[in-house]
């Protein structure tokens, strides 16, 4: 079973807002809850937002494995 991603303070993450994905920078973590400030506009697809987050965090550019 996959675990929920919980960013560390200063890391970037994406979340759906309305019908688009926005990029946030994590500024608070409390157990399994976290919050952040929006730093970037909207991305139309989850894949585009995930790719941008990987670049911002300095992670590998390899996309996630397809979910079954």
C-alpha positions in Angstrom: 0.0 0.0 0.0 1.5 3.4 -1.0 2.2 5.9 1.7 1.0 9.5 1.6 3.7 12.0 0.6 4.4 14.5 3.4 6.8 17.2 2.3 9.5 18.6 4.5 9.5 22.3 5.2 10.9 24.1 2.2 10.0 21.4 -0.3 7.6 21.9 -3.1 4.4 20.0 -3.7 1.3 20.3 -5.9 -2.4 20.2 -5.2 -5.6 20.5 -7.2 -7.3 23.9 -6.9 -10.5 24.0 -8.8 -9.8 22.4 -12.2 -6.1 23.1 -12.2 -3.0 22.1 -10.2 -1.0 24.7 -8.3 2.5 24.5 -6.9 3.1 25.2 -3.2 6.1 25.6 -1.0 5.7 23.8 2.3 5.9 26.1 5.3 4.3 24.0 8.1 4.2 20.3 9.0 2.3 18.9 11.9 2.2 15.2 12.0 0.5 14.0 8.8 -0.9 17.5 8.0 1.0 20.1 6.1 0.4 23.5 4.5 2.2 25.8 2.2 2.0 29.0 0.2 1.2 29.0 -3.5 4.2 30.0 -5.5 3.2 29.3 -9.0 0.1 29.6 -11.2 -1.8 26.7 -12.7 -0.9 23.6 -14.5 -3.6 21.9 -16.6 -2.4 18.3 -15.9 -1.2 16.3 -13.0 1.8 15.2 -15.0 2.9 18.8 -15.8 2.6 19.8 -12.1 4.5 16.7 -11.0 7.3 17.4 -13.5 7.6 21.0 -12.3 7.7 19.9 -8.6 10.5 17.3 -9.4 12.5 20.1 -11.1 12.0 22.5 -8.2 13.0 19.9 -5.6 16.0 18.8 -7.6 14.7 15.2 -7.9 15.1 12.8 -10.8 13.1 13.7 -13.9 11.8 10.1 -14.3 8.0 10.1 -14.1 6.3 8.0 -11.5 5.5 4.4 -12.4 1.9 3.9 -13.6 -0.6 3.1 -10.9 -2.3 -0.2 -11.1 
